[in-house]
Amino acid sequence: MSKLPVTLADIHAAAKDLDGEVFRTPMLPAPKLSALTGAEVWVKYENMQVTNSFKDRGAFMKLASLDDAARKTGVVTMSAGNHAQAVAYHAQRLGIPATIVMPEQTPQVKVRSTEAFGAKVVLDGETLAESQIRAESLVKDEGLTLIHPYDDPKVIAGQGTVGVEMLADAPELDIIVVPIGGGGLISGIAIAAKGLKPTIEIIGVESQLYPSMINAMTGKERPKGGPTLAEGIAVKNVGTLTLPVVRGLVSEILTVGEADFERAVNAFATHQKTMAEGAGAAGLAAMLAYPERFKNRKVGIVLCGGNIDPRILASIMVRELERESRIAAFRFTINDQPGVLGKIATRLGELGANILEVSHGRLYLDVPAKGATLDVTVETRDRNHAELIYQELCKFDGIPCRRIDALGHQPVSAK
């Protein structure tokens, strides 16, 4: 492969520079995730940095390298959130004015967190590529220094310290799985890990909606775009420095769909009791989507960020309960008269279902004028329990019943 943008020596030097400036985050075994995936899973908790992502490392390295003139004039960057917060935080620590250009649809939790560190936030563009155009104009018009999120040797070296720490804590790893946006994190980790242990496999993960690195490597043009839970890796352009590294050192890139991102975020919350944003959960999402690829291997995954909107997290957890049929909804067509709801509620209680929500519909044209629909959402023990409840309700007192989607109230087939 072509000359590396940084060396293992550069990454070791970065580790010394970062000592005392960022946290050396835990790298711990995860028995519950191992049981879930069939592999021996270790998690690197980069969500425990001050800004809750690995971006602290590269941002500090670049900012600390600036001369006095550049520090006085200030810096600018474009980011969907985590790099923005890292640049804002460390710029504030170092006394450097910072302007952050963020896509207009960036979650408000990330915008507010960035502003809280004293940076000026400019919302511009539908995508990170469009935000980059605005950032580059500020470089030209105001003389600001661009702190690129991934395509910079100092940033890559800083991110590479994640790989050094992972192998120091778990040298027996067979595979490291890394999310890919522009490629800064996976490039740094790949250079570090392959330098320390040439036999280790590095596997990348992209969103199915943003296969930018795969496109760059293969010359194909898979469609890119759309709303994704993993907005932190939703980039349309990869780095010119990172692409050769990924091509030369990464064994494979897997793509992951939205349901797997949701499942992984939920697994971190429920099994590990830790916060993961969509991009942060990408490594686990890949293991859930492609279990045979990792079965019986010792796998390190980077929980690279935990900046998720609480409302989105709550929605994901409810959706996962429904996917597991631990929340189930039923629609009855009833005679609209006193006592019917009481009879149904009593029967559900006898079946061990806990009622969460009840709603009547009296204006549907497919219901008789003297009738109504009754939607009941219940909590169940598991999928088998939900199916038992459904079968018993279908036989109950001649009242028609069908399963519906607990969230959207759309008919579904019986599980």
N, C-alpha and C positions, 0 to 999 in steps of 0.2 A: 504494500500500500504506500501512498505518498507520505511525505514527512508529517508527523503528528504535530498539531498546533501547540500541544504541551507535552511534557515528558513526565514520567513517574517522579523524577527528581523535583520538577516544578510543583507537583502535587504534594510531595513531602514538605517542600518549603512553604507551601500555602498552609499546610496543617500547623506549622510553627507560627505563622502569622495570625492564624485564626484562634490560637490558644488564648483563652480568656476573653475573646471577642464574640464568639458564638458558643452555643452549648455542644458538648460531646454527647449526643443523644443516645438513649438506650438501644441496644440490639438484643432482643429477647426471643426465646422460643415461644411458639404459640400453639400449645397442644390442641385447643379447640378448633383452630383453623386447620391444623393437621388432620384432625378427624373429619373435617368438612371436605377437604380436598384430596386426601389420600397421599399427601406428600408430608415431609417433615418441614414445617414452615417456621422461618425466623422473620421477625419484623423489625425494621429499622424505623424508629419513631421520630421522623423529622418534623412531625406535627407539634413537637414539644419545643421547637425553637421559639424565640420571643415573638416573631411574627407568624408562627405556626406553620412554617414551611422551610424547605431546604434552601430557598432563595437567599436567606441571610448570608450564606457562605460566599457565593459568587458576588453578591452586591457589595459586601464589605471589601473583598479583595480588590475590586475595580476602583471603588471610591478611595480606598487607602493609597492607591498607586498614583492618584492625581497630584499634579504640582500645585503650588500656591495660587497661580493665576487661574487655573481651571477651577479650583475650589472656590475662589472669590466670585467668579462669574456665575457658577452654578451648573447643574446637570439637568438632563431631561431623559426620560425613558418612556417606552410604551409597554403596557402590561394589562392583562386581564385581571390582575389582582395581587398575586403573591409576590412577584418581582417588584411590583409597585410598592407594596408595604415594606419590603426589605430595603429598597433604595431609600424610601422616605425615612425609615427608622435609623438606618446607619448614616444617612446624610445629616439628619438632625443631631446625632451623636457627634459627628465630625464638624458640625457647623457649616455645612454646605447647602446653599439654597437648592431645592429640588422641585421640578415640575414633572408631573406624571400625566401622560395621555392614556386614557382608558377607553375601550369600546363603550358605546352608549348603553349597551345591555348588560354591562358588568353588574353583578349582584351588589345591592346597596351595602351589605355587610362589609364588602371589600372596599368600596368607595369610602365609607365612613372610617374604617380602620386606617386607610391611607391618609386621609385628612387629619386624623388624630395625631399623626406623627409630624405634623407641621408642613406637609407638602402641599403645593398648589395642584389641584386635580382639574384636568381638562377632559371632558367627555366628548370624544370625536370619533366617528366612524362606526360602521356596523361590525367590522372585524378588526383583528389585531393588525392586519396588513394595512388597513385604512388608517388606523391610529399611528402606524409607523410613518406614514406620509406626513402627518401633522407634526410628529416629533422631529423629523428631519428638517422640516421647514423652520422650526424653532432653533435648531442647530445653526442653520444658515442665517436667520434673521437676527437672533439674539446672541450668537456666539456660545451657546450652551454646549456642554460636552455630553455626547450620547452614551448612556450606560445601557448597552445592548443586553436584552434578557438572556441570550444564549450564544451569540456568535462573537465571542471575545475570549482571548486566551486566559485572561485573569479570571473571568467568570467560570470558564471550563475547569481551570485548576482548582478553584474554590469548591465547585460541585464535586470534583473528583475525590475530595477528602471523605465524602460519604462512603465511597468504595473502600478506602484504606481502613476506615473504622469498622466496616462490616466484616472484612476478613480478619481484622485483629481480634474481633469478638467471636467470630464463627469461622475459623479457617477451614473447616471441613465442608463448607458449602460446595454443591455441585453446580448450582445455577443462581444467578441474580436476575431478577425480573424488574425492569425499570420502565416507567411511563415515558413516552416520547411526545414532546411538543416540537420545539425547534431543534432539540437534540443536545442541549448543553449538559443536562444531567447525565444522560446515558453515555455521552462522549467522555466526560470526566471519569465516571465510574468504570467504563470499559478500559480506558487507558490505565487506571490504577489497578483494577482487579486482574486484568490480563498480564500486567507487569509483575504483579505479586504472585499470581497463580495462573500460568498459561493454559492449564487444562480447563479452567472454569468456563461455563457457558454464560454469555450475556444475551438475554432475550428482551426485546423491546415490546411495548404495548401502545397502540394507537386506537383512538376512537374510530369506529366504522364510518362515521360521518366526516372524519378529517384524516384520511390516509396519506398525509402529505409526504412523510418520509418514504413510505412504500412507493408512492408515485415517483419521487425523485430518484430512488434507487433502480426502479424498473423501467422508467421512461414512459409508463402508462399514465393515463389521466382518469383515474377513478373520480367520480363526483366528490366534491368537497363542499361542505356547508350544512347548515341546519342547527336547530337548538339541541345542545347536548348537556348532560349533567356534568361532563368532564370539560368545562370551559377552559380550565387551566392548560389543557393540551390541544385546544381547538385552534390550531394555527394553519395557515394556508401556505406559508413559506418556511422552509427549513434553512439552517445555517450553511454558509459556504465552507466554514471551518468544520462543522460537525458532520456533514454528509460523508466525507471520506473516512472519518473515524468509524461511523456506523457501518459503512460498507465494508470496512476492513476487519472490524473486531466484533460485530454483533452477529450472533448465529442466526437469528430469526426475528421477524416482527409479526406479532399477532394483532388482530383487530378485534375490538370488543363492542358489543351492542349496548344500548341503553338499559335493558333489563338486567344485564350482568353488572353494569356499574351500580345500579340500585341495589342489587343483591349484595355486592361487596361492601358498599357503604353501610348497609344494614348489619352485615356480619361483623364489621369492626365495632359498631355501636353496641350490638347485643352480646357478642362473644368476647370482645376485647375491652369493652367499656371505654372506647376512645373515639374521637371525632375524626372522620376522614371525608374530605370533599371527593367529588367524582374522580378527578385526576389522581388524587392521593390514593384512591382505592384501586387504581387501574391494574396494578400487579396482581392483587387478589382476584379481581374480576377476570383476568386472563386465566388464572388457575381454575376458577369455577367454570369458565367456558370451555377450557381444553384440559380436562383432568388427566387424560391419558398421557399428555405431553410431560406431565410433572410427577406422575405416580411413582411413589417409593424413592423419589429424589430428595436431596437436602436443598431447600430453596430459600433464598433470601429475597424478601420483597421490601421495597422502599415505600413506606407510608409518607409520601413526600409533602402532603399538605392537609390541613384540617380546617380550612376556612370555608365552611359550608353555612348557608343561610339556615337558621333554626327552623323556619317554616318549611323549607324544602326537606330537611332531615325528617321532620315530623311526618310529612306526606309520604316519604319513602318508607318509613317504618310501618305506616298503616297499609300501604300498598303491598308490602311484603307479608304482612299478616293475612291479607286477602289472598295472595298467591298461594300461601300455605293452607288456605281454608280455615284459618283460626279466627277470621271474621267472615261471616257468610250472610247473604241477604236473600230474602224470599219475598215473592209478590203473590198475594192472595187476591182472588176476586170474590167479594163478599156481598151479602145483602146489607145495605146501609141501615142497620137497626141496632138498638142497644144490646149489649151483652156479647156480641161477636168477638170484639177485641179481647174481652176478658177470657173467653173460651180458648182463643189462640194463645194468649199469654200463659194461661194455666198449662196448656199442653207443652209449650216450649219449656216451661219450668220443670215439668215432669221429665223432659228429655235432657235436662242438664244444660240448657242453653241460657246464657245471660243476655238479656235484651239491652242493646245499646241505643237503638233509635227506632222510632215508629213514625210513619207518615201516611196520610190518606190522600187519595186522588179521586175526585168526584167529577171531573170535567172531561175525562177521556171518552171519545166517541165509541170505543170498542167495549165500553162498560154500560150495562143497562142504566136507565135514568134513576131507578131506585137502588142501584148498586154503587160500589166503589172499589177501588183497588186499595190494598193495605200492604205497604212495604215495611218489612221488619228486618232490621240488621241485628245480628246476634254474635256473641263471642262463643267460640267452640274450643274444645280441647285440641283437636287436630283434624286432618283431612277425613279420616274414617268417621269421626264423630259427626262432622258436618254432613257427610253422605247419609249416615243413619238418620239424622234429624230430617233431612230432605225426604227420604223414603217414608218415614212415619207421617210427615205432614201431608204427603200426597194421598195418604189413606184416611186422613182425619176429617170426619164429619161431612164428607162430600164437598168440601171447600176446595176449588181449584187452586193449585200452588205451582210455582215454577221458581227456579233459581235465577237471580239477577246479579249483575255486577254491583258490589257494595258501594263502589265509588261513583260510577257513572250511571247506575241504574239501567244498564242495557242487559237484555236477556243473554244468559250463557247456558251452555249444555250442562247437564248434571255431571259432577266430578266422579 
